[in-house]
């Protein structure tokens, strides 16, 4: 019975760690996308300014 409890505990810890990792990965992915979008927008604005002058 103790072995089952230990397995359950390990599974719970792994599940929690996986959840935290996925949250961090999602946050990192979103921030990277935001950064790329900002850079692209900045470049487009620069190009438009260059064309106008």
mmCIF entry with sequence, helices, sheets and N, C-alpha, C, O atoms, coordinates in Angstrom:
data_MODEL
# 
_entry.id   MODEL 
# 
_entity.id                         1 
_entity.type                       polymer 
_entity.pdbx_number_of_molecules   1 
# 
_entity_poly.entity_id                      1 
_entity_poly.type                           'polypeptide(L)' 
_entity_poly.nstd_linkage                   no 
_entity_poly.nstd_monomer                   no 
_entity_poly.pdbx_seq_one_letter_code       
;(UNK)(UNK)(UNK)(UNK)(UNK)(UNK)(UNK)(UNK)(UNK)(UNK)(UNK)(UNK)(UNK)(UNK)(UNK)(UNK)
(UNK)(UNK)(UNK)(UNK)(UNK)(UNK)(UNK)(UNK)(UNK)(UNK)(UNK)(UNK)(UNK)(UNK)(UNK)(UNK)
(UNK)(UNK)(UNK)(UNK)(UNK)(UNK)(UNK)(UNK)(UNK)(UNK)(UNK)(UNK)(UNK)(UNK)(UNK)(UNK)
(UNK)(UNK)(UNK)(UNK)(UNK)
;
_entity_poly.pdbx_seq_one_letter_code_can   XXXXXXXXXXXXXXXXXXXXXXXXXXXXXXXXXXXXXXXXXXXXXXXXXXXXX 
_entity_poly.pdbx_strand_id                 A 
# 
loop_
_entity_poly_seq.entity_id 
_entity_poly_seq.num 
_entity_poly_seq.mon_id 
_entity_poly_seq.hetero 
1 1  UNK n 
1 2  UNK n 
1 3  UNK n 
1 4  UNK n 
1 5  UNK n 
1 6  UNK n 
1 7  UNK n 
1 8  UNK n 
1 9  UNK n 
1 10 UNK n 
1 11 UNK n 
1 12 UNK n 
1 13 UNK n 
1 14 UNK n 
1 15 UNK n 
1 16 UNK n 
1 17 UNK n 
1 18 UNK n 
1 19 UNK n 
1 20 UNK n 
1 21 UNK n 
1 22 UNK n 
1 23 UNK n 
1 24 UNK n 
1 25 UNK n 
1 26 UNK n 
1 27 UNK n 
1 28 UNK n 
1 29 UNK n 
1 30 UNK n 
1 31 UNK n 
1 32 UNK n 
1 33 UNK n 
1 34 UNK n 
1 35 UNK n 
1 36 UNK n 
1 37 UNK n 
1 38 UNK n 
1 39 UNK n 
1 40 UNK n 
1 41 UNK n 
1 42 UNK n 
1 43 UNK n 
1 44 UNK n 
1 45 UNK n 
1 46 UNK n 
1 47 UNK n 
1 48 UNK n 
1 49 UNK n 
1 50 UNK n 
1 51 UNK n 
1 52 UNK n 
1 53 UNK n 
# 
_struct_asym.id          A 
_struct_asym.entity_id   1 
# 
_struct_conf.conf_type_id            HELX_P 
_struct_conf.id                      HELX_P1 
_struct_conf.pdbx_PDB_helix_id       AA1 
_struct_conf.beg_label_comp_id       UNK 
_struct_conf.beg_label_asym_id       A 
_struct_conf.beg_label_seq_id        2 
_struct_conf.pdbx_beg_PDB_ins_code   ? 
_struct_conf.end_label_comp_id       UNK 
_struct_conf.end_label_asym_id       A 
_struct_conf.end_label_seq_id        52 
_struct_conf.pdbx_end_PDB_ins_code   ? 
_struct_conf.beg_auth_comp_id        UNK 
_struct_conf.beg_auth_asym_id        A 
_struct_conf.beg_auth_seq_id         2 
_struct_conf.end_auth_comp_id        UNK 
_struct_conf.end_auth_asym_id        A 
_struct_conf.end_auth_seq_id         52 
_struct_conf.pdbx_PDB_helix_class    1 
_struct_conf.details                 ? 
_struct_conf.pdbx_PDB_helix_length   51 
# 
_struct_conf_type.id          HELX_P 
_struct_conf_type.criteria    ? 
_struct_conf_type.reference   ? 
# 
loop_
_atom_site.group_PDB 
_atom_site.id 
_atom_site.type_symbol 
_atom_site.label_atom_id 
_atom_site.label_alt_id 
_atom_site.label_comp_id 
_atom_site.label_asym_id 
_atom_site.label_entity_id 
_atom_site.label_seq_id 
_atom_site.pdbx_PDB_ins_code 
_atom_site.Cartn_x 
_atom_site.Cartn_y 
_atom_site.Cartn_z 
_atom_site.occupancy 
_atom_site.B_iso_or_equiv 
_atom_site.pdbx_formal_charge 
_atom_site.auth_seq_id 
_atom_site.auth_comp_id 
_atom_site.auth_asym_id 
_atom_site.auth_atom_id 
_atom_site.pdbx_PDB_model_num 
ATOM 1   N N  . UNK A 1 1  ? 0.836  -1.204 0.000   1.00 0.00 ? 1  UNK A N  1 
ATOM 2   C CA . UNK A 1 1  ? 0.000  0.000  0.000   1.00 0.00 ? 1  UNK A CA 1 
ATOM 3   C C  . UNK A 1 1  ? 0.878  1.264  0.000   1.00 0.00 ? 1  UNK A C  1 
ATOM 4   O O  . UNK A 1 1  ? 0.536  2.277  -0.610  1.00 0.00 ? 1  UNK A O  1 
ATOM 5   N N  . UNK A 1 2  ? 2.022  1.172  0.706   1.00 0.00 ? 2  UNK A N  1 
ATOM 6   C CA . UNK A 1 2  ? 2.921  2.331  0.762   1.00 0.00 ? 2  UNK A CA 1 
ATOM 7   C C  . UNK A 1 2  ? 3.518  2.635  -0.603  1.00 0.00 ? 2  UNK A C  1 
ATOM 8   O O  . UNK A 1 2  ? 3.722  3.795  -0.962  1.00 0.00 ? 2  UNK A O  1 
ATOM 9   N N  . UNK A 1 3  ? 3.799  1.567  -1.367  1.00 0.00 ? 3  UNK A N  1 
ATOM 10  C CA . UNK A 1 3  ? 4.387  1.725  -2.699  1.00 0.00 ? 3  UNK A CA 1 
ATOM 11  C C  . UNK A 1 3  ? 3.438  2.509  -3.602  1.00 0.00 ? 3  UNK A C  1 
ATOM 12  O O  . UNK A 1 3  ? 3.858  3.384  -4.360  1.00 0.00 ? 3  UNK A O  1 
ATOM 13  N N  . UNK A 1 4  ? 2.147  2.176  -3.507  1.00 0.00 ? 4  UNK A N  1 
ATOM 14  C CA . UNK A 1 4  ? 1.135  2.861  -4.302  1.00 0.00 ? 4  UNK A CA 1 
ATOM 15  C C  . UNK A 1 4  ? 1.103  4.351  -3.952  1.00 0.00 ? 4  UNK A C  1 
ATOM 16  O O  . UNK A 1 4  ? 1.006  5.208  -4.831  1.00 0.00 ? 4  UNK A O  1 
ATOM 17  N N  . UNK A 1 5  ? 1.186  4.640  -2.652  1.00 0.00 ? 5  UNK A N  1 
ATOM 18  C CA . UNK A 1 5  ? 1.197  6.034  -2.191  1.00 0.00 ? 5  UNK A CA 1 
ATOM 19  C C  . UNK A 1 5  ? 2.403  6.784  -2.725  1.00 0.00 ? 5  UNK A C  1 
ATOM 20  O O  . UNK A 1 5  ? 2.301  7.943  -3.128  1.00 0.00 ? 5  UNK A O  1 
ATOM 21  N N  . UNK A 1 6  ? 3.557  6.107  -2.724  1.00 0.00 ? 6  UNK A N  1 
ATOM 22  C CA . UNK A 1 6  ? 4.796  6.702  -3.222  1.00 0.00 ? 6  UNK A CA 1 
ATOM 23  C C  . UNK A 1 6  ? 4.684  7.003  -4.715  1.00 0.00 ? 6  UNK A C  1 
ATOM 24  O O  . UNK A 1 6  ? 5.072  8.080  -5.169  1.00 0.00 ? 6  UNK A O  1 
ATOM 25  N N  . UNK A 1 7  ? 4.153  6.047  -5.474  1.00 0.00 ? 7  UNK A N  1 
ATOM 26  C CA . UNK A 1 7  ? 3.955  6.224  -6.915  1.00 0.00 ? 7  UNK A CA 1 
ATOM 27  C C  . UNK A 1 7  ? 3.019  7.405  -7.171  1.00 0.00 ? 7  UNK A C  1 
ATOM 28  O O  . UNK A 1 7  ? 3.263  8.221  -8.059  1.00 0.00 ? 7  UNK A O  1 
ATOM 29  N N  . UNK A 1 8  ? 1.951  7.486  -6.386  1.00 0.00 ? 8  UNK A N  1 
ATOM 30  C CA . UNK A 1 8  ? 0.985  8.581  -6.521  1.00 0.00 ? 8  UNK A CA 1 
ATOM 31  C C  . UNK A 1 8  ? 1.652  9.920  -6.237  1.00 0.00 ? 8  UNK A C  1 
ATOM 32  O O  . UNK A 1 8  ? 1.412  10.903 -6.939  1.00 0.00 ? 8  UNK A O  1 
ATOM 33  N N  . UNK A 1 9  ? 2.497  9.956  -5.197  1.00 0.00 ? 9  UNK A N  1 
ATOM 34  C CA . UNK A 1 9  ? 3.213  11.176 -4.814  1.00 0.00 ? 9  UNK A CA 1 
ATOM 35  C C  . UNK A 1 9  ? 4.151  11.621 -5.936  1.00 0.00 ? 9  UNK A C  1 
ATOM 36  O O  . UNK A 1 9  ? 4.187  12.798 -6.293  1.00 0.00 ? 9  UNK A O  1 
ATOM 37  N N  . UNK A 1 10 ? 4.907  10.671 -6.488  1.00 0.00 ? 10 UNK A N  1 
ATOM 38  C CA . UNK A 1 10 ? 5.836  10.967 -7.583  1.00 0.00 ? 10 UNK A CA 1 
ATOM 39  C C  . UNK A 1 10 ? 5.065  11.482 -8.801  1.00 0.00 ? 10 UNK A C  1 
ATOM 40  O O  . UNK A 1 10 ? 5.474  12.450 -9.443  1.00 0.00 ? 10 UNK A O  1 
ATOM 41  N N  . UNK A 1 11 ? 3.941  10.822 -9.110  1.00 0.00 ? 11 UNK A N  1 
ATOM 42  C CA . UNK A 1 11 ? 3.114  11.239 -10.238 1.00 0.00 ? 11 UNK A CA 1 
ATOM 43  C C  . UNK A 1 11 ? 2.599  12.665 -10.030 1.00 0.00 ? 11 UNK A C  1 
ATOM 44  O O  . UNK A 1 11 ? 2.589  13.466 -10.965 1.00 0.00 ? 11 UNK A O  1 
ATOM 45  N N  . UNK A 1 12 ? 2.173  12.980 -8.805  1.00 0.00 ? 12 UNK A N  1 
ATOM 46  C CA . UNK A 1 12 ? 1.666  14.316 -8.483  1.00 0.00 ? 12 UNK A CA 1 
ATOM 47  C C  . UNK A 1 12 ? 2.760  15.367 -8.658  1.00 0.00 ? 12 UNK A C  1 
ATOM 48  O O  . UNK A 1 12 ? 2.522  16.431 -9.229  1.00 0.00 ? 12 UNK A O  1 
ATOM 49  N N  . UNK A 1 13 ? 3.967  15.060 -8.162  1.00 0.00 ? 13 UNK A N  1 
ATOM 50  C CA . UNK A 1 13 ? 5.107  15.984 -8.281  1.00 0.00 ? 13 UNK A CA 1 
ATOM 51  C C  . UNK A 1 13 ? 5.449  16.223 -9.751  1.00 0.00 ? 13 UNK A C  1 
ATOM 52  O O  . UNK A 1 13 ? 5.652  17.361 -10.173 1.00 0.00 ? 13 UNK A O  1 
ATOM 53  N N  . UNK A 1 14 ? 5.511  15.141 -10.523 1.00 0.00 ? 14 UNK A N  1 
ATOM 54  C CA . UNK A 1 14 ? 5.813  15.236 -11.958 1.00 0.00 ? 14 UNK A CA 1 
ATOM 55  C C  . UNK A 1 14 ? 4.752  16.080 -12.660 1.00 0.00 ? 14 UNK A C  1 
ATOM 56  O O  . UNK A 1 14 ? 5.075  16.930 -13.489 1.00 0.00 ? 14 UNK A O  1 
ATOM 57  N N  . UNK A 1 15 ? 3.487  15.840 -12.323 1.00 0.00 ? 15 UNK A N  1 
ATOM 58  C CA . UNK A 1 15 ? 2.371  16.583 -12.916 1.00 0.00 ? 15 UNK A CA 1 
ATOM 59  C C  . UNK A 1 15 ? 2.489  18.073 -12.623 1.00 0.00 ? 15 UNK A C  1 
ATOM 60  O O  . UNK A 1 15 ? 2.300  18.902 -13.513 1.00 0.00 ? 15 UNK A O  1 
ATOM 61  N N  . UNK A 1 16 ? 2.805  18.416 -11.362 1.00 0.00 ? 16 UNK A N  1 
ATOM 62  C CA . UNK A 1 16 ? 2.955  19.819 -10.951 1.00 0.00 ? 16 UNK A CA 1 
ATOM 63  C C  . UNK A 1 16 ? 4.123  20.464 -11.693 1.00 0.00 ? 16 UNK A C  1 
ATOM 64  O O  . UNK A 1 16 ? 4.002  21.574 -12.210 1.00 0.00 ? 16 UNK A O  1 
ATOM 65  N N  . UNK A 1 17 ? 5.259  19.759 -11.743 1.00 0.00 ? 17 UNK A N  1 
ATOM 66  C CA . UNK A 1 17 ? 6.442  20.283 -12.437 1.00 0.00 ? 17 UNK A CA 1 
ATOM 67  C C  . UNK A 1 17 ? 6.146  20.501 -13.915 1.00 0.00 ? 17 UNK A C  1 
ATOM 68  O O  . UNK A 1 17 ? 6.547  21.511 -14.494 1.00 0.00 ? 17 UNK A O  1 
ATOM 69  N N  . UNK A 1 18 ? 5.442  19.548 -14.519 1.00 0.00 ? 18 UNK A N  1 
ATOM 70  C CA . UNK A 1 18 ? 5.075  19.650 -15.930 1.00 0.00 ? 18 UNK A CA 1 
ATOM 71  C C  . UNK A 1 18 ? 4.183  20.864 -16.159 1.00 0.00 ? 18 UNK A C  1 
ATOM 72  O O  . UNK A 1 18 ? 4.360  21.599 -17.131 1.00 0.00 ? 18 UNK A O  1 
ATOM 73  N N  . UNK A 1 19 ? 3.221  21.070 -15.257 1.00 0.00 ? 19 UNK A N  1 
ATOM 74  C CA . UNK A 1 19 ? 2.321  22.217 -15.348 1.00 0.00 ? 19 UNK A CA 1 
ATOM 75  C C  . UNK A 1 19 ? 3.075  23.529 -15.266 1.00 0.00 ? 19 UNK A C  1 
ATOM 76  O O  . UNK A 1 19 ? 2.824  24.449 -16.044 1.00 0.00 ? 19 UNK A O  1 
ATOM 77  N N  . UNK A 1 20 ? 4.010  23.614 -14.311 1.00 0.00 ? 20 UNK A N  1 
ATOM 78  C CA . UNK A 1 20 ? 4.830  24.821 -14.148 1.00 0.00 ? 20 UNK A CA 1 
ATOM 79  C C  . UNK A 1 20 ? 5.676  25.052 -15.395 1.00 0.00 ? 20 UNK A C  1 
ATOM 80  O O  . UNK A 1 20 ? 5.769  26.175 -15.890 1.00 0.00 ? 20 UNK A O  1 
ATOM 81  N N  . UNK A 1 21 ? 6.293  23.981 -15.900 1.00 0.00 ? 21 UNK A N  1 
ATOM 82  C CA . UNK A 1 21 ? 7.138  24.068 -17.092 1.00 0.00 ? 21 UNK A CA 1 
ATOM 83  C C  . UNK A 1 21 ? 6.336  24.548 -18.292 1.00 0.00 ? 21 UNK A C  1 
ATOM 84  O O  . UNK A 1 21 ? 6.796  25.398 -19.054 1.00 0.00 ? 21 UNK A O  1 
ATOM 85  N N  . UNK A 1 22 ? 5.124  23.996 -18.460 1.00 0.00 ? 22 UNK A N  1 
ATOM 86  C CA . UNK A 1 22 ? 4.269  24.393 -19.581 1.00 0.00 ? 22 UNK A CA 1 
ATOM 87  C C  . UNK A 1 22 ? 3.881  25.860 -19.475 1.00 0.00 ? 22 UNK A C  1 
ATOM 88  O O  . UNK A 1 22 ? 3.845  26.572 -20.478 1.00 0.00 ? 22 UNK A O  1 
ATOM 89  N N  . UNK A 1 23 ? 3.589  26.316 -18.244 1.00 0.00 ? 23 UNK A N  1 
ATOM 90  C CA . UNK A 1 23 ? 3.249  27.728 -18.019 1.00 0.00 ? 23 UNK A CA 1 
ATOM 91  C C  . UNK A 1 23 ? 4.417  28.619 -18.409 1.00 0.00 ? 23 UNK A C  1 
ATOM 92  O O  . UNK A 1 23 ? 4.244  29.626 -19.096 1.00 0.00 ? 23 UNK A O  1 
ATOM 93  N N  . UNK A 1 24 ? 5.618  28.234 -17.958 1.00 0.00 ? 24 UNK A N  1 
ATOM 94  C CA . UNK A 1 24 ? 6.826  29.009 -18.276 1.00 0.00 ? 24 UNK A CA 1 
ATOM 95  C C  . UNK A 1 24 ? 7.088  29.006 -19.779 1.00 0.00 ? 24 UNK A C  1 
ATOM 96  O O  . UNK A 1 24 ? 7.419  30.039 -20.361 1.00 0.00 ? 24 UNK A O  1 
ATOM 97  N N  . UNK A 1 25 ? 6.936  27.832 -20.405 1.00 0.00 ? 25 UNK A N  1 
ATOM 98  C CA . UNK A 1 25 ? 7.158  27.709 -21.842 1.00 0.00 ? 25 UNK A CA 1 
ATOM 99  C C  . UNK A 1 25 ? 6.169  28.578 -22.613 1.00 0.00 ? 25 UNK A C  1 
ATOM 100 O O  . UNK A 1 25 ? 6.544  29.253 -23.571 1.00 0.00 ? 25 UNK A O  1 
ATOM 101 N N  . UNK A 1 26 ? 4.904  28.558 -22.191 1.00 0.00 ? 26 UNK A N  1 
ATOM 102 C CA . UNK A 1 26 ? 3.874  29.371 -22.839 1.00 0.00 ? 26 UNK A CA 1 
ATOM 103 C C  . UNK A 1 26 ? 4.192  30.852 -22.681 1.00 0.00 ? 26 UNK A C  1 
ATOM 104 O O  . UNK A 1 26 ? 4.071  31.619 -23.636 1.00 0.00 ? 26 UNK A O  1 
ATOM 105 N N  . UNK A 1 27 ? 4.597  31.257 -21.477 1.00 0.00 ? 27 UNK A N  1 
ATOM 106 C CA . UNK A 1 27 ? 4.948  32.650 -21.207 1.00 0.00 ? 27 UNK A CA 1 
ATOM 107 C C  . UNK A 1 27 ? 6.126  33.076 -22.073 1.00 0.00 ? 27 UNK A C  1 
ATOM 108 O O  . UNK A 1 27 ? 6.111  34.160 -22.656 1.00 0.00 ? 27 UNK A O  1 
ATOM 109 N N  . UNK A 1 28 ? 7.156  32.221 -22.159 1.00 0.00 ? 28 UNK A N  1 
ATOM 110 C CA . UNK A 1 28 ? 8.342  32.494 -22.965 1.00 0.00 ? 28 UNK A CA 1 
ATOM 111 C C  . UNK A 1 28 ? 7.965  32.628 -24.438 1.00 0.00 ? 28 UNK A C  1 
ATOM 112 O O  . UNK A 1 28 ? 8.429  33.538 -25.124 1.00 0.00 ? 28 UNK A O  1 
ATOM 113 N N  . UNK A 1 29 ? 7.112  31.706 -24.924 1.00 0.00 ? 29 UNK A N  1 
ATOM 114 C CA . UNK A 1 29 ? 6.663  31.700 -26.315 1.00 0.00 ? 29 UNK A CA 1 
ATOM 115 C C  . UNK A 1 29 ? 5.916  32.984 -26.646 1.00 0.00 ? 29 UNK A C  1 
ATOM 116 O O  . UNK A 1 29 ? 6.152  33.595 -27.688 1.00 0.00 ? 29 UNK A O  1 
ATOM 117 N N  . UNK A 1 30 ? 5.006  33.395 -25.750 1.00 0.00 ? 30 UNK A N  1 
ATOM 118 C CA . UNK A 1 30 ? 4.214  34.613 -25.954 1.00 0.00 ? 30 UNK A CA 1 
ATOM 119 C C  . UNK A 1 30 ? 5.117  35.841 -25.966 1.00 0.00 ? 30 UNK A C  1 
ATOM 120 O O  . UNK A 1 30 ? 4.957  36.719 -26.814 1.00 0.00 ? 30 UNK A O  1 
ATOM 121 N N  . UNK A 1 31 ? 6.061  35.908 -25.037 1.00 0.00 ? 31 UNK A N  1 
ATOM 122 C CA . UNK A 1 31 ? 6.970  37.055 -24.982 1.00 0.00 ? 31 UNK A CA 1 
ATOM 123 C C  . UNK A 1 31 ? 7.848  37.118 -26.233 1.00 0.00 ? 31 UNK A C  1 
ATOM 124 O O  . UNK A 1 31 ? 8.118  38.204 -26.747 1.00 0.00 ? 31 UNK A O  1 
ATOM 125 N N  . UNK A 1 32 ? 8.295  35.960 -26.724 1.00 0.00 ? 32 UNK A N  1 
ATOM 126 C CA . UNK A 1 32 ? 9.092  35.912 -27.950 1.00 0.00 ? 32 UNK A CA 1 
ATOM 127 C C  . UNK A 1 32 ? 8.273  36.399 -29.136 1.00 0.00 ? 32 UNK A C  1 
ATOM 128 O O  . UNK A 1 32 ? 8.760  37.186 -29.948 1.00 0.00 ? 32 UNK A O  1 
ATOM 129 N N  . UNK A 1 33 ? 7.023  35.933 -29.239 1.00 0.00 ? 33 UNK A N  1 
ATOM 130 C CA . UNK A 1 33 ? 6.135  36.363 -30.320 1.00 0.00 ? 33 UNK A CA 1 
ATOM 131 C C  . UNK A 1 33 ? 5.906  37.860 -30.262 1.00 0.00 ? 33 UNK A C  1 
ATOM 132 O O  . UNK A 1 33 ? 5.930  38.533 -31.293 1.00 0.00 ? 33 UNK A O  1 
ATOM 133 N N  . UNK A 1 34 ? 5.684  38.393 -29.059 1.00 0.00 ? 34 UNK A N  1 
ATOM 134 C CA . UNK A 1 34 ? 5.475  39.829 -28.868 1.00 0.00 ? 34 UNK A CA 1 
ATOM 135 C C  . UNK A 1 34 ? 6.700  40.602 -29.321 1.00 0.00 ? 34 UNK A C  1 
ATOM 136 O O  . UNK A 1 34 ? 6.581  41.623 -29.998 1.00 0.00 ? 34 UNK A O  1 
ATOM 137 N N  . UNK A 1 35 ? 7.877  40.117 -28.950 1.00 0.00 ? 35 UNK A N  1 
ATOM 138 C CA . UNK A 1 35 ? 9.138  40.757 -29.331 1.00 0.00 ? 35 UNK A CA 1 
ATOM 139 C C  . UNK A 1 35 ? 9.299  40.773 -30.852 1.00 0.00 ? 35 UNK A C  1 
ATOM 140 O O  . UNK A 1 35 ? 9.649  41.804 -31.427 1.00 0.00 ? 35 UNK A O  1 
ATOM 141 N N  . UNK A 1 36 ? 9.046  39.643 -31.500 1.00 0.00 ? 36 UNK A N  1 
ATOM 142 C CA . UNK A 1 36 ? 9.153  39.532 -32.958 1.00 0.00 ? 36 UNK A CA 1 
ATOM 143 C C  . UNK A 1 36 ? 8.158  40.469 -33.637 1.00 0.00 ? 36 UNK A C  1 
ATOM 144 O O  . UNK A 1 36 ? 8.505  41.164 -34.592 1.00 0.00 ? 36 UNK A O  1 
ATOM 145 N N  . UNK A 1 37 ? 6.914  40.486 -33.138 1.00 0.00 ? 37 UNK A N  1 
ATOM 146 C CA . UNK A 1 37 ? 5.878  41.363 -33.695 1.00 0.00 ? 37 UNK A CA 1 
ATOM 147 C C  . UNK A 1 37 ? 6.291  42.825 -33.569 1.00 0.00 ? 37 UNK A C  1 
ATOM 148 O O  . UNK A 1 37 ? 6.116  43.608 -34.503 1.00 0.00 ? 37 UNK A O  1 
ATOM 149 N N  . UNK A 1 38 ? 6.843  43.193 -32.404 1.00 0.00 ? 38 UNK A N  1 
ATOM 150 C CA . UNK A 1 38 ? 7.291  44.567 -32.166 1.00 0.00 ? 38 UNK A CA 1 
ATOM 151 C C  . UNK A 1 38 ? 8.413  44.935 -33.134 1.00 0.00 ? 38 UNK A C  1 
ATOM 152 O O  . UNK A 1 38 ? 8.420  46.035 -33.685 1.00 0.00 ? 38 UNK A O  1 
ATOM 153 N N  . UNK A 1 39 ? 9.356  44.025 -33.342 1.00 0.00 ? 39 UNK A N  1 
ATOM 154 C CA . UNK A 1 39 ? 10.467 44.268 -34.271 1.00 0.00 ? 39 UNK A CA 1 
ATOM 155 C C  . UNK A 1 39 ? 9.963  44.449 -35.695 1.00 0.00 ? 39 UNK A C  1 
ATOM 156 O O  . UNK A 1 39 ? 10.391 45.369 -36.392 1.00 0.00 ? 39 UNK A O  1 
ATOM 157 N N  . UNK A 1 40 ? 9.058  43.581 -36.130 1.00 0.00 ? 40 UNK A N  1 
ATOM 158 C CA . UNK A 1 40 ? 8.490  43.659 -37.478 1.00 0.00 ? 40 UNK A CA 1 
ATOM 159 C C  . UNK A 1 40 ? 7.758  44.982 -37.662 1.00 0.00 ? 40 UNK A C  1 
ATOM 160 O O  . UNK A 1 40 ? 7.920  45.654 -38.680 1.00 0.00 ? 40 UNK A O  1 
ATOM 161 N N  . UNK A 1 41 ? 6.949  45.351 -36.665 1.00 0.00 ? 41 UNK A N  1 
ATOM 162 C CA . UNK A 1 41 ? 6.209  46.610 -36.704 1.00 0.00 ? 41 UNK A CA 1 
ATOM 163 C C  . UNK A 1 41 ? 7.170  47.785 -36.796 1.00 0.00 ? 41 UNK A C  1 
ATOM 164 O O  . UNK A 1 41 ? 6.960  48.704 -37.588 1.00 0.00 ? 41 UNK A O  1 
ATOM 165 N N  . UNK A 1 42 ? 8.222  47.757 -35.989 1.00 0.00 ? 42 UNK A N  1 
ATOM 166 C CA . UNK A 1 42 ? 9.241  48.815 -35.973 1.00 0.00 ? 42 UNK A CA 1 
ATOM 167 C C  . UNK A 1 42 ? 9.899  48.948 -37.348 1.00 0.00 ? 42 UNK A C  1 
ATOM 168 O O  . UNK A 1 42 ? 10.087 50.059 -37.844 1.00 0.00 ? 42 UNK A O  1 
ATOM 169 N N  . UNK A 1 43 ? 10.248 47.813 -37.962 1.00 0.00 ? 43 UNK A N  1 
ATOM 170 C CA . UNK A 1 43 ? 10.883 47.813 -39.281 1.00 0.00 ? 43 UNK A CA 1 
ATOM 171 C C  . UNK A 1 43 ? 9.950  48.372 -40.339 1.00 0.00 ? 43 UNK A C  1 
ATOM 172 O O  . UNK A 1 43 ? 10.378 49.133 -41.207 1.00 0.00 ? 43 UNK A O  1 
ATOM 173 N N  . UNK A 1 44 ? 8.665  47.997 -40.274 1.00 0.00 ? 44 UNK A N  1 
ATOM 174 C CA . UNK A 1 44 ? 7.667  48.496 -41.229 1.00 0.00 ? 44 UNK A CA 1 
ATOM 175 C C  . UNK A 1 44 ? 7.532  50.006 -41.094 1.00 0.00 ? 44 UNK A C  1 
ATOM 176 O O  . UNK A 1 44 ? 7.494  50.722 -42.095 1.00 0.00 ? 44 UNK A O  1 
ATOM 177 N N  . UNK A 1 45 ? 7.459  50.493 -39.852 1.00 0.00 ? 45 UNK A N  1 
ATOM 178 C CA . UNK A 1 45 ? 7.357  51.933 -39.601 1.00 0.00 ? 45 UNK A CA 1 
ATOM 179 C C  . UNK A 1 45 ? 8.587  52.661 -40.132 1.00 0.00 ? 45 UNK A C  1 
ATOM 180 O O  . UNK A 1 45 ? 8.465  53.722 -40.744 1.00 0.00 ? 45 UNK A O  1 
ATOM 181 N N  . UNK A 1 46 ? 9.759  52.104 -39.904 1.00 0.00 ? 46 UNK A N  1 
ATOM 182 C CA . UNK A 1 46 ? 11.012 52.685 -40.395 1.00 0.00 ? 46 UNK A CA 1 
ATOM 183 C C  . UNK A 1 46 ? 10.988 52.777 -41.918 1.00 0.00 ? 46 UNK A C  1 
ATOM 184 O O  . UNK A 1 46 ? 11.365 53.801 -42.489 1.00 0.00 ? 46 UNK A O  1 
ATOM 185 N N  . UNK A 1 47 ? 10.547 51.711 -42.570 1.00 0.00 ? 47 UNK A N  1 
ATOM 186 C CA . UNK A 1 47 ? 10.472 51.668 -44.034 1.00 0.00 ? 47 UNK A CA 1 
ATOM 187 C C  . UNK A 1 47 ? 9.510  52.729 -44.548 1.00 0.00 ? 47 UNK A C  1 
ATOM 188 O O  . UNK A 1 47 ? 9.810  53.429 -45.515 1.00 0.00 ? 47 UNK A O  1 
ATOM 189 N N  . UNK A 1 48 ? 8.350  52.849 -43.900 1.00 0.00 ? 48 UNK A N  1 
ATOM 190 C CA . UNK A 1 48 ? 7.356  53.844 -44.301 1.00 0.00 ? 48 UNK A CA 1 
ATOM 191 C C  . UNK A 1 48 ? 7.907  55.251 -44.166 1.00 0.00 ? 48 UNK A C  1 
ATOM 192 O O  . UNK A 1 48 ? 7.696  56.089 -45.043 1.00 0.00 ? 48 UNK A O  1 
ATOM 193 N N  . UNK A 1 49 ? 8.611  55.518 -43.077 1.00 0.00 ? 49 UNK A N  1 
ATOM 194 C CA . UNK A 1 49 ? 9.231  56.827 -42.865 1.00 0.00 ? 49 UNK A CA 1 
ATOM 195 C C  . UNK A 1 49 ? 10.272 57.085 -43.949 1.00 0.00 ? 49 UNK A C  1 
ATOM 196 O O  . UNK A 1 49 ? 10.374 58.199 -44.462 1.00 0.00 ? 49 UNK A O  1 
ATOM 197 N N  . UNK A 1 50 ? 11.027 56.080 -44.290 1.00 0.00 ? 50 UNK A N  1 
ATOM 198 C CA . UNK A 1 50 ? 12.075 56.190 -45.300 1.00 0.00 ? 50 UNK A CA 1 
ATOM 199 C C  . UNK A 1 50 ? 11.466 56.505 -46.664 1.00 0.00 ? 50 UNK A C  1 
ATOM 200 O O  . UNK A 1 50 ? 12.007 57.312 -47.419 1.00 0.00 ? 50 UNK A O  1 
ATOM 201 N N  . UNK A 1 51 ? 10.346 55.868 -46.973 1.00 0.00 ? 51 UNK A N  1 
ATOM 202 C CA . UNK A 1 51 ? 9.672  56.104 -48.250 1.00 0.00 ? 51 UNK A CA 1 
ATOM 203 C C  . UNK A 1 51 ? 9.086  57.504 -48.329 1.00 0.00 ? 51 UNK A C  1 
ATOM 204 O O  . UNK A 1 51 ? 9.107  58.122 -49.393 1.00 0.00 ? 51 UNK A O  1 
ATOM 205 N N  . UNK A 1 52 ? 8.568  58.007 -47.229 1.00 0.00 ? 52 UNK A N  1 
ATOM 206 C CA . UNK A 1 52 ? 7.934  59.324 -47.205 1.00 0.00 ? 52 UNK A CA 1 
ATOM 207 C C  . UNK A 1 52 ? 8.948  60.439 -47.423 1.00 0.00 ? 52 UNK A C  1 
ATOM 208 O O  . UNK A 1 52 ? 8.664  61.395 -48.144 1.00 0.00 ? 52 UNK A O  1 
ATOM 209 N N  . UNK A 1 53 ? 10.127 60.332 -46.811 1.00 0.00 ? 53 UNK A N  1 
ATOM 210 C CA . UNK A 1 53 ? 11.121 61.405 -46.914 1.00 0.00 ? 53 UNK A CA 1 
ATOM 211 C C  . UNK A 1 53 ? 11.881 61.337 -48.224 1.00 0.00 ? 53 UNK A C  1 
ATOM 212 O O  . UNK A 1 53 ? 12.756 62.166 -48.474 1.00 0.00 ? 53 UNK A O  1 
# 
